[in-house]
Each structure stands twice: as C-alpha cells, then as structure tokens.
C-alpha cells in the first residue's frame, strides 16, 4: 500500500532553507512554509506541479474569483485540505488492489518474464528498444535506472502519462500530444521574497466561474469520468477517440494514454532508488503494458498548455523545444498572439491576467521535452517575465512585439546568408568550406545574445504612452540587432587564418550585412529609412 494522498512522499524546500517530505495536504503547513518542490529530476518537478494543481482543481476548486483571491492570501488549513481530499483517497493507491493510480484497471500480467518491461522504460529520456538493439544509446545509457522507490515510481508514472511522446503504432501520446509545453504562473511578493509553494500552485487553479461550471464533480463521476484508471480503459485498438464531451473536463489533468501496471517487489538488502538514492522497503523494477490506450481526440485543450490557432482545424498544442522557451514565443504564451495561426495563452495564464491587479510581479515558467518523434533531445525550461500593459495599449503593444520578433528573425536569416557568402569556397555556393553547423550556431547565438535586451525593451514598450515612445523602443532594438549580428559575423568570419582571397569576400559580406539589416529592419519595424551603408 502506498497512497499518494496519505503518504509523505513529496520532497520540498522550506522558507528557512531546510528540506522535508510532505503529503499533498501539507503543502501550506508548518512554521516554515514549503516554497518549492525538491524532486530529483526537472521533468518530475514540472509534472508534480501539474499533479498538485490538478489535485487542488479537482478536490477544492474556488467557485468565484473573490474566493480564489481570498484563498491566495489565506490558504486553507492542513485539516481542511485533508478533509477535501478524503473522498478521493481510494483513487490514489499506487500498489495493491485496483483501481491503482494511473494504471490500467483490467490489464492482466503476462505469463512470460520476457513480456515485462524494465521500469526505466517509464522515463521519457530513456533509450527505446530500437535504440538499444542498434547500440545507439550514446547519451542516455542503458542500465542507469534499474529500480525506483515508490515516490519516484509515482512521479515517473505521472510524468509519462502527462507528457507521453509518440511510441509507435498503437502507443498513444498524451492528451496534449507528445512532449507538450507546460506553463505555470509564479509571482514575487511585494517585499521581494519568493512565493510559497501554495501560492505557486493556487495561482494556476481556475475558479469554476471561469469554466462555466457551477459544481464539483459528483462522487459518481469520479470513477472513470474524472479518474480514467477507476473504470475499464477506453481502448483504441481501432483508432477510437475520446473527446471532452465523453468524460468530465477535469480528466484533462488526469489523462491516461498508456496502459501500464507497475510491479512492486521487496527491496534487496542495501538497495537504493536509482533516481533519488533513497532506501525503501518496496522497489519497482518492472512493469507491464499494452498498446491501444486512451486516444484523446484533437479538440482537447489542457488548461496548463498554450495552443496555436489552426484556422478551421482544432487548435494545436505547443510542444517543448529550445526555440519555444525563447523570446520568439513570449508574446503568445503570456499575452496571446492574435494573428492568424497565432499562439493562445493557456487557461491558467489568462485567468491570472483577468483576476490579479498589475501591482504583483508575475512570471510564467515554461517547460517541456524537445522531442524528435519518440526520442527526447533535451529538456527545455525558462521563465518568461510578465509586464503590466494598460488595456487601451494592449493592441499596440502586441503589434510592437510582433515587429520586434519579426525583425530578429530577419536579422537571423541575413546573418546566416552573409556568413555563407563570406565562408563558402569560390567554387560555388554548393561547396561549403566550413561545417554547416556554424551557420545554425550563429543563428542560435543571435537569439541568445539579444534575449536580455529584448526583455528590457519589451518592458519599456509595455510602459510606453504613445507612438514616439514605441518608435524609440523599436529603433533601439534595430540598433542592437544590427550590432549584435555584426559582432557574431566578425567573430566567425575572421576566426583562424583568413586567406588573402577571402578577405575581400568577408569585407563585402560585412558591409552587405549591415546595409541589408538596417534597411530590412527599418521596414519591418515601420521606422523611417536612411542610408543603408555603415
């Protein structure tokens, strides 16, 4: 037995810097309040924040905004939270008699040992079967995770179900698709201190008024309708889909695309968890699974993920990637992008914008796996700042930021083009004299080296009072892009020994880069033209 609502299994850091392990009902308990989760992996941390937000949304949602605000300032007592969770306790057993948390209700254990899977398969960044067969596990090695303690097994299970990537025919992705972006609002209090764990969570809980829902789910709706593991799985061997109207909207927080059952076993003497290093009486080394889990249809919209408009198609969830956590997607994730096929912020971010005044210092933590189909390339994470913008200035602000991002993209393309002109052999543009990654790295460097200045100027744009202020912001951005592109160009084009015949090409390309950027960026930013030569 290991009940996720009763056991103390969530590691936290408290305001005084000490560490501890709490049960979910203790998230706002103690003389020194918990301020953050202290879990052993970044993907677990993002997933456990979603787990706790989903739990609060399910067991104790605020009815109206005034209730939400009141509880943001004064959280419920541990006893109140425990009482609210009590009816849900039977659905959160990890081991023992089914139903078991996020595990298939009816799946039978295989007769042959070879049909069980190693527990490492539950980790999204573990090498798949084909990778192991082909000895392709260069970065994430086989055998690194052989046993998980109950807490890490629960975290790994929720992480996989919440972020499940593509896995081959019949192996379903998460309700949001493979490797979705998770967005969580956070704040810094007026005295400059960090938010508590309760505040971090409650900021992302929606009031029922926002969802046009008047009541919590009835007890009869919990099994299967809210918690899919408490009823026979809605299987999809024939491609059948499960849509929002088929179940309760809260199932968005508890999606179960994978048919999995964990196999707990007695720990061996001295055995420790391969993820957190803890000892436990029980360990999970194996699991069994089957294809054809719940196939969530395209109309689902998870409250903690932004989506991109698709015109006459259902919106498409934004996935994790290095460029998504950069400033190119900041506008849509934080404020909405109202252009065709623009990004629409997640429901939790929109709710906070509508419910809080501008005096609070807010940020949006964005995180997710950058997936190459079934393969995890990297875990990406960043924090987007939130600047208050007057309602009557919001349209102009959005337009300004759109121009700034478009200008950066143009500068990126011009930089790559002029580097190729400077570094490619005389024999022709098809025969490169340098590794092509130089051009890709140069473009990535432009984004990273201009990020801090972008946010400085975006903050100025948020406070601008008219066109003159906005034009000053845009002109400062044009100048910064031009100069940064030149610095990167010269750092790469002039590195090492420069042959005499290449010097002229480098000088010509440098002049062109400045002229092209100055003219093109002025046009994009709607600034007056001037001579393009440096």
N, C-alpha and C positions, 0 to 999 in steps of 0.2 A: 504494500500500500504506500502510495506517495501522492498526496492530494495537493494540487497546486494552489488551492485557496486556503489551505490549513497549514501546510509546512512552511518553515522559514527556509527559503531557498534562493532568494534574490539578493545578491551582494550589492551593498550600497556604500557610498561615502557620505559622512555626515558633515554638518556645517563646521564642526570643530576639527575636521580633518581625519577623524577616526573612521575605521571601517567596520561594517557589521553585515549581518544577514537577516533579512526580514521576510515576513509573509506579506502578501498583497494588501491585507487590511491594515498594515503598519506603515504605509507609505507617507503618512503625515504624523507619525508617532515619535515620542521620545523627547528628552530635554534638548538634545541637539538634533535638529530635524535632518532627515536624509535630503541631500541636494543633488545626487546623481546616482545612476546605476554604475556598478563597478564590475561589469561582466568581462570575461576573458577574451572576447573577440568583438571587433567593431560591428560585424553583421548581426551578432547576437544582441548587441546593445540597441541597435535600431529596431530590431524585431521585438525585443522586450518592451521598449517604449510603446510600440504599437499594441502589444499584448495588453499592457496596463491601461492604455487609452480605451481600447475595445472593451475591456472589462468594466471600467467606470461607465462607459457609454451604455453598456448592457444592464448593469445592476443598479445604477443610481444616476440616471440622466437628469439634468435640470429641466424643468418644464418651460421656463421663460428666461429671457436674458437677465432680468433682475435677480433671479435665483442663481444663475450662473455667476454673475458678478459677486453676489454675496458669498458664495462658496469659494470663489477665487481668493477672497480676502480672509475668510474664516472657514477653513476646511472642516469636514465632519470629524468626529472623534473616531478613534480606532474601533470602539464598540459599535458605533453607528455603521461604519463600513463593513464590519464583520457581520452584522445583522443583515445588511443589504445583500451580502454575498451568500448567506446561508442557503437560500433555495437553489443556488447554482452549484453547490459543493458536489453533488453526485455526478456532475458532468466534467469534473476536473481531476478525476483519478488517472494517474499515469500508468499504474500497474494494477493487476488484479482482475476482478470480474468486470466484464464490459457492461456499459459503454466506457471506453477509455479515451482520454483527451486526444483529439485529432487522429484517432486510429480507427480503422475500418471495423464496423460492428460485427460483420459475419465472415470475414476472411479466415479460412482455416489454415493452420500451419502446414507447410509442405512435409511430405513423408521422408524426403531425402535431404541430408545435410547440405548437399551441394546447391539446393534451391533456396537456401537462406543467403542473405546479403550481409557483408560486413557493415558495421554501424557507420564506418567512415563514409559510406555512400549517402548518408543523410547530410553531409556537409557539402554545400554548393560548390566550394572551390576544390573538392577532391577530384582526382582524375577518374574519368569514367572507364567502363570496361574496355572499350576500343583503345583508349589511351594506354592502358596497362598492357594490353596484348601487343601493341606496337612499340612498347618501351618509350612512350612519348611523355612520361611524367618528369620533365626536366625541372620544373619549378615547384610543383606540389608533389611530394614523393609518396609513394605507396608505403603503407605500414606505419605512417606517422601517428595515426589515430586508430587504436585497437579497442579501446574501452572508454565509455563515457559514464560519469556519475549520473544519478537521476536528474539533478538540476541541469547539467549540460545536455543531457538527452532531451529534456523538455524544451530547452532553448533551441537546440538543433532541429527538433521536430517542427516547432512553430516557425522557425526561420525558413525551412524548406517549404512548408505549406503556404506561407505568406509571400515568398519571393520565387517560387518554383520556376526554374528555367525549362526550356524545351528538353525533352529526354528521349526523343524517338517516337515512332508510331505508337499511338495509344497511351503515351505517358503525358499527362496533362500539365500545362503551365498553370501558374497561379491565376486567381480571379482577375488580376491586373495584367496578365501576360508574364513573360519571362524577364526576371530582373527589373521590376518596376522601381521607379523613384519614390522614396518615402520623404514626405515633408512634414516637419514638426516645428510649431511655433515655440519660441522661447523668449524670455524677457530678462532685463536687468532692472532691479528695483530702483526707486528714486535715490536711495543712498549709495548707489553704485554696487551694491552687493549682488551676488548671483541669486537666481531664483531657486526656490526649494524644488524637490522632486515633485511634490504635489502641484505646485504652480506649473512646472514643465508639462505635467500630464493634463491638468484641468484646462489649460489654455487650448487644448486640442480636442476637447469634448464638446459636442454640439448640443444645443438645447432642442427639446422636442419641437418647439415652435418653429425652428429653422427647418426641420424635416417635415413639417406639416403633420406631425404625429402627436396625438394627444395623450397617449398612454404607453407604458412599457409593455413588452410582450406578455401575454397571458402565460401562466405556468404550462398550459397545454401546448403552447407554441415553442417551448424551449427545445424539446426533443425533436431533432430533425429539421425543424423550420428555422431555428436560430443556430443550434449546435448540430451540424450535419453528422457527426460521429455517433449521435444518440439514436439513429434510425438507420435502416438499410441504406447503403450508399446509392445515390442517384448515378448509376453507372452509365458509361458512354461507349460501349463496345461498337455500337452502330453510329457513333458520332453525335448522339443525342446531346442537346444543350440544356443547361439550367439557367433560367432567366430571373431577373429580380422579382417579377410577379409570381414566380413559382414558390418562393420562400419568403422569409422576413428580410427587410433591408439590412438588419443587423448582421446577417450572415456575411456581409462584406468584410467584417472584422474577423470572421471565423472560417474563412474558406478552406476547403479540404480537397484539393485536386488530386492528391496522391493517396492511393490505397496502401496503407502501411500499418504494420503491427510491430511494436518493439518486443524484444525478448530479454527480460531482466534475468540475471543469474547471480549467484553468490560470488562475492569478490574473493579473489585469491589472497593469500597472506602477503601483506605489503603492497598490494596493487593500488595504483592511483589513477585518477582520471587523466587521460592524455591531453585534455584541453585545459583544465584548471588546476590539476595537480592535487586535488582533494582525495581523501580516502572516503570510502562509503561501504556499507555492508552489502549493497547491491550494485552491480555494474551492468551496463548494456553493451554487449559486444556484437550482437546480431539483430537482425530484423528480417521480416519477410514482406513482400509487396506483390502487387499485381497491377497490370495495366488496366486502362478503362475506368479511371476515377471520374469524379465530377468534372464535366466540361462546361465551364462557365461561359455563357454567351457574351457577345460583344457589347451589349447595352449596359453592363455593369459599370458603375463608377464608384471606385473606392474613395471614401471621404478624406483619406490622407495622401492622395496622389493627384498631381495635376494631369490634365488631358489636353490633347491637341484637337481642334476642330477638324472635321473631315468633310465639310460641306454637307452632302446628302447622305453620308455614312455616319455610323455611331462614332463618337469621339474616341481617339486612340490614346491609351495611357502613355505618359512619358517614361522612358526607361533610363536606368542609370548609365552614365558614361562620363568620361573626363570632361567633354565639352559641355554637357548638360549642367555640371556643377560649376561652370564658369559664368562670367557675366553676360554672355550671349543669350542666356535663357532667364536671366534675373527678372526682367520686366514681366514676363508671362507668369512665372512662378509666384511672384509677390503681388503684382498689381492687376493681372490679366492683360492679355495681348489681344486687342480687338480686331486685328487684321484678319484677312482670310487665312484659314488654317493656322490661326494663332493659338498660343498656349493659354488655357484657362486654369487659374489657380485652383488648388484643392479646396474642398468644402471647409476644412478647418481653418485655413488661412483666410478665406473670405469671411468666415464667422467672426474671427478676431478683429478684422478690419471694421466690421459693422458694429461690434459690441464694445470696443475699447476706445478711449479718447487718445489723442495724439501725444499726451504727455509721457506715456510709457516708452521705454527703449526696447524695441522688439527686434527679433531676428528670426529667420527661418532656416532651420537645419535641414539640409538636403543630403540624401544618402541613397546609394543603391549599387548593385553589381553592374559592371560593364561586361555584358555577355556577348560572346561570339557563338550564337546558337546554344549548344549545350555546354560550352567551355567558358568558365569565368576568367576574364582577362585581368580584372582588378576590381577592388572595392573603392568606390569614389565617395567622398564626403566633403562637404563645405558648409559654411554658414553665410546666408545672404542677409545683408542689412535691410532694415525696413525704415524708410524715411516718411514722416507725415507729409501729405500733399493735400492742399485745400481742394475741396470738391470742385470748385469752379476752375481750378487749374489742372485737373487730372488729365483731361484730354490733351492739352498742350504738353504736359509732362510726358505722357505716353509717346506722343509724336517726337519729342526731342530725344528720348531714349532710343526709339526705333532708329532714328537717323544716326545716333552715335554708334550703335551696334553695326548698322549697315556700313558706316564709314570704316570701322575697324576691320570688317570682313573684306572691304575693298583694298585697304592697306595691306592686309594679309596676302591677297592674291597678287597685288603689284610687287610685293617683296619677293614672293616665290618666282614670279616671272622674270624680274631683273636679276635675281641670283642665277637663274638658268642661263640668261643671256651672258652673264659675266663668267660663268664657270664651265659652260659646255664647250667642247672642243670645236675648233674651226671647221672640222669635217662635217658638221651639221648638228642640228638640234636632237637628232635621234641617238647620238653617241655621247653619253654623259661622261665627263671626266671626274665626277665625284659621285659618291653614293647618294642615291635618291632620298635617303632618309635625312640628308642635310636640308633639303627643301621643306620636308614635313616638320622637322625640328625647328626650323626658322619660323614657320608659321605659328607653331605652338608657343614659341618663345615670345612672339609678338603679343599673343593673348595674355600670357602670364606677366610680362613686364609692364603691360598697360592696365592691369586689373586694379591696382591700388588707386591710380589716378582716375580711372573710370568712376569708382565709387565716390571719390572726393567730389568730382564734377557732377555726378548724379545727385548727390546731396545738395549741391548748390542749385541744381535745376529744380529740385523739389521745393526750394525756398524762393525761387525766382518770382518776381511780381509782374513780369511783362516780357515783351519781345526783346528789349535791349539786354536784360539780364540773361535771357536764354541764348541770345547770339554770343554773348561773352563766354558762356559755358561752351558752346559749340566751337568757337574759334580756338579756345584753349585746348580743346580735345583734338582739333585738327592739327595744331602745332605739336602736341605731344605725340600723336600718331606718326606724323612725318619724321620727327627727330628720332623716335624710337626705331622706326623702320630703317632709317639711315644707319644708326648705331649697329643694329643687327647685321645689316648688309655688309658694312665695312669689317665687322668682326669676323665674318665668314669668308668674304671675297678676298680679303687681304691676309688671311691666316697662312702660315707657312711661306714657302718660297714662291713669289709671284714672278713668272717668266715675263720678259720684256714684251712679247707679243700679246700677253694677256692684259698688261697694264692699261692699254687704251680701251679695251673692252670693259674693264672694271670701271674706269673713269666715266665712260659714256653711259654705262648702265646706272651708275650712281646719279648722274645728272638727270637721266630719264626718270628714275625712281622718284626723285624729289619733285620734278615737274608733273609727272603723272599723278602722284599722290595729292599735291597741292590743288591741282585743277579738279580732279575727281572728287576729293573730299569736300571741297567748297560746294560743288554741285549737289552732292548728297546731303550736306548739312544746310543747304539753302543760304550760303554765305556769299557775299559779293566777290566777283572774280578779281584777280590781279595777275601780274606777270608770273608765269609758271617757273621761270628759271630761278635757281637758288642764288 
